[in-house]
């Protein structure tokens, strides 16, 4: 079974239909770092990252990792760690995972450009939380209650298809 992003605001899984938002400039097969587009294609999912101090351990079949203050995701196109989870280092451009705002209280990395990352092809593409369905910088955003439901029903091998 596959998660399907049908259009700019609908996420389907089995018989479930969820509202979501994607990149400000839509989706593309030609993703470039910073283009505000969500990559199109079929991708695997990474583990669930969650803020233990804000959310009790979610029920899911995905592997779970607690978000620590020192965690970041490298978006530095000149780094050997591009598009990988890193320990925050001020010398490397990164996206901080431990935020004051709640968008990253639950994060599922989408395995886009991860196995052998190509520079400037896009990084830090996540399924994460939103309160208002505001368009993202390339991620997929969902309400907390919907993402918690999705987490309960997906499996480790579930893929996501972004149309």
Secondary structure, DSSP 8 states (H G I E B T S, - for coil): -EEEEEETTEEEETTEEEE-B-BTT-EESS--TTS--EE-EEEEEEEEEE-TTTS-----SS-EEE--TTEEEE--TTSTTTTSEEE--TTS-EEESS-SSSTTSEEEEE-SS-TT--TTS----EEEE-SS---BSSSEEE-HHHHHHHHHH--TT-EEEE-
